Amino acid sequence: MIVTAHHGDDEAETVLMKLVRGTTPYTKLGILSKRPFANGTLVRPFLKETKQAILQYCVDFGVLYRTDSSNLTSAYARNRMRDNVIPYLKKENPLIHTHIRRYDEWQEEDNQLLLAYAEDHLVKSLVNQTTNSMTISKELFQAAPFPLQRRMIHLILNYLYGSDRLRDFSVYIEQIIPFLQDDMGFAQMDLREGVKLLRSYDTYMFTQEPTVESVEYCLELSVPGTVSTPLGEMRADLYNGSTEYAGDEAFFFARRFGFSIIHTKSQAGDKLYPKGLNGSKKVNRVFIDKKVDRQLRDEWPLLVDGNDTVLWLPNLMKSNVSQLKQTTGQLLRITFSRKRL
């Protein structure tokens, strides 16, 4: 065990210096009275005493002590705080060290409780988590009280930057909060060291993973047959009226399909003629209206015929050539089972 003579005036200096310099509100401002040190413990039993009381004790009982010469120069911020600020505060209130210590202790206890609540809410809000990424629910995040929102962001950033202690992310938190409150759809914020924040319609993703451009694909769908896409599996078969399907499905006259493919990366001019509506609608407009996250749009499968006419956007919209399954005649059934993201 190591015992040091840090006192209440030292703690007052430490707290004031951190406040002046700027520090996260989520870490302790003052000096720990006890902490692990190497293979033992470091203890500071005099934090409730003033420097003057300790010096007077040394005089009264003949205890020798040493003054560090570096404490006598104004080159250090701590010395300037000790010589200029602390004496002024002590004139205003000789018990300033007691009040600062009490405030710091209570603030630390309150903050630890709020951090525990924030961590619990963060776990409930998680949609996905990897070593380099954390995705949370927009709805659950916005439902949290504002003090917990700030701490949730703090915990996420601390996780991504890989620190075993809480770092100061106060400036980033002040920038991130209004970014998350903006309800304008998909957007990206770049932070330091490759961390990115992706705001989507339903989620917020904090990630260090590099952005990967989606690859255009073109897959032939046989009848019967199955193909896999980045977002799920599409299957074609002749409908016999007996089998029910839990996923999304569309029906077409079988004679229409000489060739059919699935592709993505739609061009800006791709149009769909929606069932039940007059006129056409651009595929990109469907994505926007249905609030599909931008990073998913380039991977979304489109069912087209041999003339590249868009027939179906699974889970989103059918074209006017799709049929009801009660329609008379041989029908082709196309089903889509979406992966869990």
C-alpha positions in Angstrom: 0.0 0.0 0.0 1.2 3.5 -0.9 -0.2 6.5 1.2 0.1 10.0 -0.2 -0.5 13.4 1.4 -2.8 14.8 -1.2 -5.2 17.2 0.5 -8.4 19.1 0.0 -6.7 22.1 -1.6 -5.1 19.7 -4.2 -8.5 18.4 -5.0 -10.0 21.8 -5.4 -7.2 22.7 -7.8 -7.8 19.5 -9.8 -11.5 20.1 -10.1 -11.1 23.7 -11.2 -8.3 22.9 -13.6 -10.4 20.2 -15.3 -13.4 22.6 -15.6 -11.3 25.3 -17.1 -9.5 23.0 -19.5 -12.7 21.3 -20.5 -13.6 17.7 -19.6 -16.4 15.2 -20.1 -19.1 15.5 -17.4 -19.2 11.7 -17.3 -15.8 11.1 -15.5 -14.9 12.0 -12.0 -13.5 15.5 -11.6 -11.8 15.2 -8.3 -9.1 12.9 -6.9 -9.9 9.3 -6.0 -9.3 8.6 -2.3 -8.4 5.0 -3.2 -7.4 3.2 -6.4 -5.4 0.2 -7.6 -1.7 0.8 -8.1 0.6 -1.8 -9.6 0.0 -4.9 -7.4 -1.3 -3.0 -4.5 -3.4 0.1 -3.6 -2.8 3.8 -3.5 -4.6 5.6 -0.6 -5.1 9.3 -0.1 -6.5 9.7 3.5 -6.1 13.6 3.8 -8.5 14.8 1.1 -10.8 16.2 3.7 -8.0 18.3 5.2 -6.5 21.6 4.1 -2.9 22.1 3.3 -2.6 24.6 6.1 -4.0 22.1 8.6 -1.4 19.5 7.6 1.5 22.0 7.7 0.3 23.1 11.2 0.3 19.5 12.4 3.9 19.1 11.1 5.0 22.2 13.0 3.2 21.2 16.2 4.6 17.6 16.3 8.0 18.2 14.6 7.2 16.2 11.5 9.8 16.9 8.7 8.5 17.5 5.2 10.0 18.5 1.9 8.8 21.2 -0.5 9.2 20.4 -4.2 11.0 23.3 -5.9 8.7 22.9 -9.0 5.8 24.1 -6.8 7.5 27.6 -6.7 7.3 28.5 -10.4 4.4 30.1 -12.2 5.3 28.1 -15.3 2.7 25.4 -14.4 -1.0 25.9 -14.6 -1.5 24.1 -11.3 0.8 26.5 -9.5 -1.0 29.5 -11.0 -4.3 28.1 -9.8 -2.8 27.4 -6.3 -1.3 30.9 -5.9 -3.9 33.1 -7.6 -7.3 31.4 -7.6 -7.5 29.2 -4.5 -6.5 32.0 -2.1 -9.3 34.2 -3.5 -11.9 31.5 -3.2 -10.8 30.7 0.4 -11.3 34.4 1.3 -14.9 34.1 0.0 -15.4 30.7 1.8 -12.7 29.0 3.9 -14.6 25.7 3.4 -14.5 25.8 -0.4 -12.5 22.5 -0.4 -15.3 20.8 1.5 -18.0 22.0 -0.8 -16.1 21.1 -3.9 -15.4 17.6 -2.6 -19.0 17.0 -1.6 -20.2 18.2 -5.0 -17.7 16.0 -6.8 -18.7 12.9 -4.7 -22.4 13.4 -5.2 -22.0 14.2 -8.9 -20.0 11.0 -9.4 -22.6 8.9 -7.6 -25.4 10.4 -9.6 -23.5 10.0 -12.9 -22.7 6.3 -12.2 -26.4 5.7 -11.8 -27.3 7.6 -15.0 -24.6 5.7 -16.9 -26.0 2.4 -15.7 -29.5 3.5 -16.9 -28.0 4.6 -20.2 -26.2 1.3 -20.6 -29.4 -0.7 -19.9 -31.3 1.4 -22.4 -28.6 1.0 -25.0 -28.7 -2.7 -24.7 -32.5 -2.6 -25.2 -32.1 -0.3 -28.2 -29.4 -2.5 -30.0 -30.4 -3.7 -33.4 -27.0 -5.1 -34.3 -23.5 -5.1 -32.9 -20.1 -6.2 -34.2 -16.5 -5.5 -33.2 -16.5 -2.3 -35.3 -20.1 -1.3 -35.5 -23.2 -0.7 -33.4 -26.7 -0.1 -34.8 -29.5 1.2 -32.5 -33.2 1.7 -33.0 -34.1 5.3 -33.8 -37.5 4.9 -32.1 -36.1 3.6 -28.8 -33.2 6.1 -28.8 -35.6 9.0 -29.2 -37.8 7.6 -26.5 -34.9 7.9 -23.9 -34.7 11.0 -21.7 -32.2 13.5 -23.1 -29.5 12.9 -20.4 -29.6 9.2 -21.3 -29.3 10.0 -25.0 -26.0 11.9 -24.4 -24.6 9.1 -22.3 -25.7 6.4 -24.8 -23.7 8.2 -27.5 -20.8 8.5 -25.1 -20.9 4.8 -24.4 -21.1 3.9 -28.1 -18.1 6.1 -29.0 -16.1 4.8 -26.1 -16.8 1.2 -27.4 -15.8 2.0 -30.9 -12.6 3.8 -30.0 -11.7 0.8 -27.8 -10.8 2.6 -24.6 -11.0 0.9 -21.2 -11.8 4.3 -19.7 -14.4 6.9 -20.6 -12.9 9.6 -22.9 -14.1 13.1 -23.5 -16.5 13.1 -26.4 -18.4 16.2 -25.3 -17.8 18.2 -28.5 -18.9 15.2 -30.7 -22.0 14.7 -28.6 -23.1 18.3 -29.1 -22.7 17.8 -32.9 -24.3 14.3 -33.0 -27.5 15.2 -31.0 -28.9 17.7 -33.6 -27.8 15.4 -36.4 -29.9 12.5 -35.0 -32.8 14.8 -34.3 -33.0 15.8 -37.9 -35.8 13.8 -39.6 -34.7 14.3 -43.2 -33.9 10.6 -43.9 -30.6 9.1 -44.7 -27.4 11.1 -44.1 -23.8 10.4 -42.9 -21.6 12.2 -40.4 -17.8 11.5 -40.5 -16.0 11.5 -37.1 -12.3 11.1 -36.4 -10.3 7.9 -36.9 -12.6 6.5 -39.5 -15.8 6.4 -37.4 -18.9 7.2 -39.3 -22.5 7.8 -38.2 -25.2 6.7 -40.6 -28.7 8.1 -40.0 -31.4 6.0 -41.6 -35.2 6.1 -41.4 -35.4 3.5 -38.6 -31.9 3.1 -37.2 -28.6 4.9 -36.3 -25.4 3.1 -37.2 -22.1 4.0 -35.6 -19.3 2.2 -37.5 -15.6 2.0 -38.2 -16.2 -0.5 -41.1 -15.2 0.8 -44.5 -18.0 1.7 -46.9 -18.4 -1.0 -49.5 -20.0 -0.1 -52.8 -22.8 -2.5 -53.7 -22.3 -4.6 -56.8 -24.8 -4.7 -59.6 -26.2 -8.2 -60.2 -28.3 -9.8 -62.8 -29.7 -13.2 -62.1 -32.0 -15.4 -64.2 -35.0 -16.8 -62.4 -36.1 -20.2 -63.8 -39.6 -21.6 -63.4 -39.5 -23.5 -61.2 -36.4 -22.1 -59.5 -34.9 -20.1 -56.7 -32.3 -17.3 -56.6 -30.6 -15.6 -53.7 -30.1 -11.8 -53.5 -28.3 -9.7 -50.9 -31.6 -9.0 -49.2 -33.4 -12.4 -49.5 -34.5 -15.3 -51.6 -36.9 -15.2 -54.6 -38.6 -18.3 -55.8 -40.8 -19.0 -58.9 -43.3 -21.8 -59.4 -46.6 -22.6 -61.1 -49.4 -21.8 -58.8 -51.8 -24.7 -58.1 -54.0 -22.9 -55.6 -53.2 -25.2 -52.7 -50.1 -23.9 -51.0 -50.1 -20.8 -48.8 -47.0 -18.7 -48.3 -46.1 -16.5 -45.3 -43.8 -14.1 -47.1 -44.5 -11.6 -49.8 -45.8 -12.9 -53.1 -46.9 -11.8 -56.6 -48.9 -13.6 -59.3 -48.6 -13.2 -63.1 -50.0 -15.0 -66.1 -47.5 -17.8 -66.8 -47.5 -17.1 -70.6 -45.9 -13.7 -70.0 -42.7 -15.2 -68.8 -40.3 -16.4 -71.6 -37.4 -14.9 -69.7 -37.3 -13.2 -66.3 -34.4 -11.9 -64.3 -33.8 -10.1 -61.0 -31.5 -7.2 -60.9 -30.7 -4.1 -58.9 -28.8 -0.8 -59.1 -31.8 0.7 -61.0 -31.3 3.6 -63.3 -32.9 6.9 -62.5 -35.4 6.4 -65.3 -36.6 3.0 -64.3 -40.4 3.1 -63.9 -43.1 0.9 -62.5 -46.7 1.1 -63.5 -48.3 0.5 -60.1 -51.4 -1.7 -59.8 -54.5 0.3 -59.2 -53.0 3.6 -60.2 -53.0 5.5 -63.5 -49.6 6.3 -64.9 -46.1 5.4 -63.9 -43.9 5.9 -60.9 -40.1 6.0 -60.8 -38.5 3.2 -58.8 -36.4 5.7 -56.9 -39.6 7.5 -55.9 -41.0 4.3 -54.5 -37.9 3.8 -52.4 -38.3 7.4 -51.0 -42.0 7.1 -50.4 -41.5 3.7 -48.6 -38.6 5.1 -46.6 -36.1 2.5 -47.7 -32.7 3.3 -46.4 -30.3 4.6 -49.1 -27.7 1.9 -48.5 -30.3 -0.8 -49.1 -31.7 0.7 -52.4 -28.9 -0.5 -54.6 -29.3 -4.0 -53.2 -33.1 -4.2 -53.5 -34.2 -6.8 -56.0 -36.4 -5.8 -58.9 -38.4 -8.4 -60.9 -38.3 -7.6 -64.6 -39.4 -9.4 -67.7 -37.4 -10.1 -70.9 -38.0 -6.5 -72.0 -36.6 -5.1 -68.7 -40.1 -3.9 -67.7 -40.2 -3.6 -63.9 -42.9 -6.0 -62.7 -42.5 -6.0 -58.9 -40.5 -4.5 -56.1 -40.8 -7.1 -53.3 -42.3 -5.8 -50.1 -42.9 -2.5 -51.7 -45.1 -2.4 -54.8 -46.6 -4.6 -57.6 -47.1 -3.5 -61.2 -50.4 -3.4 -63.0 -49.6 -6.7 -64.8 -49.7 -8.6 -61.5 -52.8 -10.7 -60.9 -54.9 -11.8 -58.0 -54.4 -15.5 -57.2 -58.1 -16.1 -57.7 -57.7 -15.1 -61.4 -58.7 -17.8 -63.9 -55.9 -19.2 -65.9 -52.4 -20.6 -65.3 -50.6 -18.4 -62.9 -47.0 -18.1 -62.0 -46.3 -17.3 -58.4 -43.1 -15.4 -57.4 -42.3 -15.4 -53.6 -39.8 -13.3 -51.7 -38.4 -14.2 -48.3 -36.4 -11.3 -46.9 -33.3 -11.9 -44.7 -33.1 -10.6 -41.3 -30.7 -7.7 -41.4 
